[in-house]
Amino acid sequence: MEWIDVNTLEALRQLLAEDVKILGGGTKVLQEGPLPKRVTDLSLLPIEQGLYRAPDGSVHIGPQTTLEDLLNWPDTPNDIKRVLKKMGAVPFRNLATVIGRLANQEDISDLYPVMRLYQTRVTFVTPMIGVPQERQLTWESPELPEAWLEVVIPPKTSAYPLVEFVKFGKSSQSRTLLNVTAGLQPVPATPFWTLTLIVSGITPVPQEWHWTESREAIFSVVTDQLGERCFSVTADPVECHLIRSYWDILAQRLEERLGGIR
């Protein structure tokens, strides 16, 4: 395996064009292999490598930020901290980077759903354009390879105020087999709420479903329609039963939290 140092964005652009792989903490390579022939990282680039909070309240996450760094940082939103605590043991979290876990798309992801609900944005470069660009965090595969320079969590005022999740695995610290995450947000200047449910583990791409209803009706409507949504992407009744059971848990938690909002 050949290691290549890179210290400019233009050099990074050229390496992307040559299909050189970018390593963060290297956990995906260590877990799944195979070892790439040529690799680099972003540690020598003249960009912010760690964590900082901007004047507008947004949280900026650099390429060297590990899961444990984000978990222990005082300004990390509590919803994200609760997810990070469930992402493996401390040695794993000390090695795995936030950008690496998000950029290496996995069919079952713990971190992606909550980051998606927080309307997270990504700064990146491509083989065609070495100038940093920005887009919203989504699961769609980009047309060109990307090197992620930064992940930005917007101020809490623009994110979902209520987020809950349930994950299923062989143990609380093992590889996730199913993740169901819900975000509940009021629609400004209306009596309505939007509920987004992100389910990963039943299809190669996480499923993202949305409902907008009154505060009084939102939970019952989701309960009534969830089975139809589930069976539209999987024919496995066990999977749909498990998702419905997890939704019941999430609905109870969200209703309790919603009761404290007037």
C-alpha positions as CSV (number, residue, x, y, z in Angstrom):
1,M,0.0,0.0,0.0
2,E,1.5,3.3,-1.1
3,W,0.9,6.4,1.2
4,I,0.7,9.8,-0.5
5,D,0.9,13.0,1.4
6,V,-1.3,15.8,0.2
7,N,-1.1,19.4,1.4
8,T,-3.1,21.5,-1.2
9,L,-6.6,21.3,-2.5
10,E,-5.3,21.2,-6.1
11,A,-3.2,18.1,-5.2
12,L,-6.2,16.5,-3.6
13,R,-8.2,17.1,-6.7
14,Q,-5.6,15.4,-8.8
15,L,-5.5,12.4,-6.5
16,L,-9.2,12.0,-6.7
17,A,-8.9,11.9,-10.5
18,E,-6.4,9.1,-10.1
19,D,-8.8,7.2,-7.8
20,V,-6.5,7.4,-4.8
21,K,-8.5,6.4,-1.7
22,I,-8.9,8.7,1.3
23,L,-8.6,7.4,4.8
24,G,-10.1,8.9,8.0
25,G,-9.7,6.5,10.9
26,G,-9.4,3.5,8.6
27,T,-12.1,1.6,10.5
28,K,-14.0,0.6,7.3
29,V,-10.9,-0.8,5.7
30,L,-9.9,-2.6,8.9
31,Q,-13.3,-4.1,9.2
32,E,-14.1,-5.0,5.6
33,G,-10.9,-4.7,3.5
34,P,-9.4,-5.0,1.0
35,L,-6.5,-2.7,1.4
36,P,-6.4,-0.1,-1.3
37,K,-3.2,0.2,-3.4
38,R,-2.8,4.0,-3.0
39,V,-4.1,6.0,-0.1
40,T,-3.9,9.5,1.4
41,D,-5.5,11.5,4.2
42,L,-6.5,15.1,4.8
43,S,-4.4,15.9,7.9
44,L,-1.9,18.1,6.1
45,L,-4.4,20.3,4.3
46,P,-4.6,23.9,5.4
47,I,-8.1,23.5,6.7
48,E,-9.7,23.3,10.1
49,Q,-9.1,19.7,11.2
50,G,-11.1,19.7,14.5
51,L,-14.2,21.0,16.0
52,Y,-15.4,24.6,16.4
53,R,-18.6,26.5,16.9
54,A,-19.2,29.4,14.5
55,P,-20.7,32.8,15.6
56,D,-24.0,31.8,14.1
57,G,-24.1,28.7,16.4
58,S,-23.4,26.1,13.7
59,V,-21.0,23.2,14.7
60,H,-18.2,22.6,12.2
61,I,-16.5,19.1,12.1
62,G,-13.2,18.7,10.5
63,P,-11.7,15.5,8.9
64,Q,-9.6,14.5,12.0
65,T,-12.6,14.7,14.4
66,T,-13.3,11.2,15.8
67,L,-16.7,10.0,17.1
68,E,-15.3,10.2,20.6
69,D,-14.2,13.8,20.1
70,L,-17.7,14.8,19.0
71,L,-19.3,12.8,21.9
72,N,-17.2,14.6,24.5
73,W,-17.4,18.1,23.0
74,P,-19.7,20.2,25.1
75,D,-21.5,21.9,22.2
76,T,-22.5,18.7,20.5
77,P,-26.4,18.5,20.4
78,N,-27.7,16.0,22.9
79,D,-29.6,14.0,20.3
80,I,-26.3,13.3,18.4
81,K,-24.5,12.4,21.7
82,R,-27.1,9.8,22.5
83,V,-26.5,8.2,19.1
84,L,-22.7,8.3,19.4
85,K,-22.8,6.6,22.8
86,K,-24.4,3.5,21.0
87,M,-21.8,3.4,18.2
88,G,-19.4,0.8,19.4
89,A,-16.9,0.7,22.3
90,V,-14.5,3.6,23.2
91,P,-11.5,2.2,21.3
92,F,-13.6,2.2,18.1
93,R,-14.9,5.7,18.7
94,N,-11.4,6.9,19.3
95,L,-10.3,5.7,15.9
96,A,-13.4,6.2,13.6
97,T,-13.8,9.7,12.2
98,V,-17.2,11.5,11.9
99,I,-16.6,12.3,8.2
100,G,-15.4,8.8,7.5
101,R,-18.5,7.1,8.9
102,L,-20.8,9.5,7.0
103,A,-18.9,9.5,3.7
104,N,-18.5,5.7,3.5
105,Q,-22.2,5.0,2.9
106,E,-23.4,1.9,4.8
107,D,-26.8,0.3,4.3
108,I,-27.3,0.3,8.0
109,S,-26.2,3.6,9.6
110,D,-26.6,5.0,13.1
111,L,-25.1,8.4,12.5
112,Y,-26.6,9.3,9.1
113,P,-30.3,9.5,10.2
114,V,-29.8,11.9,13.1
115,M,-27.3,14.0,11.0
116,R,-29.9,14.1,8.2
117,L,-32.6,15.2,10.6
118,Y,-30.3,18.0,11.8
119,Q,-30.1,19.3,8.2
120,T,-26.4,18.7,8.2
121,R,-24.3,20.1,5.3
122,V,-21.1,18.8,3.7
123,T,-18.2,20.8,2.2
124,F,-16.2,18.8,-0.4
125,V,-14.1,18.9,-3.6
126,T,-14.2,16.7,-6.7
127,P,-11.8,15.6,-9.4
128,M,-13.3,18.3,-11.7
129,I,-13.4,21.2,-9.2
130,G,-10.8,21.8,-6.5
131,V,-12.7,24.7,-5.0
132,P,-14.8,23.7,-2.0
133,Q,-18.5,23.2,-2.7
134,E,-21.3,22.6,-0.3
135,R,-24.5,20.5,-0.3
136,Q,-26.9,19.0,2.1
137,L,-26.2,15.6,3.5
138,T,-28.1,13.0,1.5
139,W,-27.8,9.3,0.7
140,E,-27.7,9.8,-3.1
141,S,-24.4,8.7,-4.6
142,P,-22.6,11.6,-6.2
143,E,-21.8,11.5,-9.9
144,L,-18.1,12.2,-9.2
145,P,-15.9,11.0,-6.3
146,E,-15.8,13.5,-3.4
147,A,-13.3,14.4,-0.7
148,W,-15.2,15.7,2.3
149,L,-13.5,18.6,4.0
150,E,-16.0,19.5,6.6
151,V,-19.4,18.6,8.0
152,V,-21.6,21.4,9.4
153,I,-24.5,21.0,11.8
154,P,-26.7,24.1,11.5
155,P,-27.8,26.0,14.6
156,K,-30.4,24.2,16.6
157,T,-33.1,26.7,15.6
158,S,-33.1,25.2,12.0
159,A,-33.1,21.6,13.1
160,Y,-35.7,19.1,14.3
161,P,-36.4,19.9,18.0
162,L,-37.5,16.3,18.8
163,V,-35.4,13.3,17.7
164,E,-35.6,9.7,18.9
165,F,-34.1,6.5,17.7
166,V,-34.1,2.7,18.3
167,K,-31.5,0.3,17.0
168,F,-31.5,-3.5,16.8
169,G,-28.3,-5.5,17.0
170,K,-26.9,-8.6,18.6
171,S,-26.0,-6.4,21.6
172,S,-26.1,-2.6,22.4
173,Q,-22.5,-2.2,21.2
174,S,-22.5,-4.6,18.2
175,R,-23.0,-3.9,14.5
176,T,-26.5,-2.5,13.9
177,L,-29.0,-4.7,12.0
178,L,-31.8,-2.2,11.9
179,N,-32.1,1.5,12.8
180,V,-35.3,3.5,13.1
181,T,-35.0,7.2,13.7
182,A,-37.8,9.8,14.0
183,G,-37.7,13.6,13.9
184,L,-40.7,15.8,14.7
185,Q,-40.8,19.4,13.7
186,P,-43.5,22.1,13.8
187,V,-44.4,23.8,10.5
188,P,-43.9,27.5,11.1
189,A,-47.0,29.7,11.4
190,T,-49.4,26.7,11.2
191,P,-50.9,24.2,13.6
192,F,-49.2,21.3,11.8
193,W,-46.2,19.1,12.5
194,T,-44.0,17.2,10.1
195,L,-42.7,13.8,11.2
196,T,-39.8,12.2,9.3
197,L,-39.0,8.5,9.8
198,I,-35.7,7.2,8.5
199,V,-35.3,3.4,8.4
200,S,-32.0,1.7,7.5
201,G,-31.4,-2.0,7.3
202,I,-34.3,-3.3,5.2
203,T,-33.0,-1.9,1.8
204,P,-29.6,-0.9,0.4
205,V,-30.6,2.7,0.8
206,P,-32.2,4.1,3.9
207,Q,-35.9,4.8,3.6
208,E,-37.1,8.3,4.4
209,W,-40.8,8.8,5.0
210,H,-42.7,12.0,5.8
211,W,-46.0,12.9,7.2
212,T,-47.5,16.4,7.9
213,E,-50.6,16.5,10.2
214,S,-52.0,18.3,13.2
215,R,-50.4,17.8,16.5
216,E,-53.4,15.8,17.7
217,A,-53.5,13.5,14.6
218,I,-49.8,13.0,13.6
219,F,-49.1,9.9,15.7
220,S,-52.3,8.0,14.8
221,V,-51.9,8.8,11.1
222,V,-48.3,7.5,11.1
223,T,-49.4,4.3,12.9
224,D,-52.2,3.7,10.4
225,Q,-50.0,4.2,7.3
226,L,-46.7,2.8,8.4
227,G,-47.5,-0.8,7.3
228,E,-48.4,0.3,3.8
229,R,-45.1,2.3,3.6
230,C,-43.1,-0.6,4.8
231,F,-44.6,-3.2,2.5
232,S,-43.9,-0.9,-0.4
233,V,-40.2,-1.5,0.0
234,T,-40.0,-5.0,1.6
235,A,-42.2,-8.1,1.4
236,D,-40.8,-9.4,4.7
237,P,-43.6,-9.4,7.3
238,V,-41.0,-9.8,10.2
239,E,-39.2,-6.7,9.2
240,C,-42.4,-4.7,8.9
241,H,-43.5,-6.0,12.3
242,L,-40.2,-5.0,13.9
243,I,-40.4,-1.5,12.4
244,R,-44.0,-1.1,13.6
245,S,-42.9,-2.2,17.1
246,Y,-40.0,0.2,17.1
247,W,-42.3,3.0,15.9
248,D,-44.6,2.3,18.9
249,I,-41.6,2.9,21.2
250,L,-40.6,6.1,19.3
251,A,-44.2,7.4,19.3
252,Q,-44.4,7.0,23.1
253,R,-41.1,8.8,23.6
254,L,-42.0,11.6,21.2
255,E,-45.5,12.1,22.7
256,E,-44.0,12.4,26.2
257,R,-41.5,15.1,24.9
258,L,-44.2,16.8,22.9
259,G,-46.3,17.1,26.0
260,G,-43.7,19.5,27.5
261,I,-44.0,21.9,24.5
262,R,-46.7,24.4,24.5
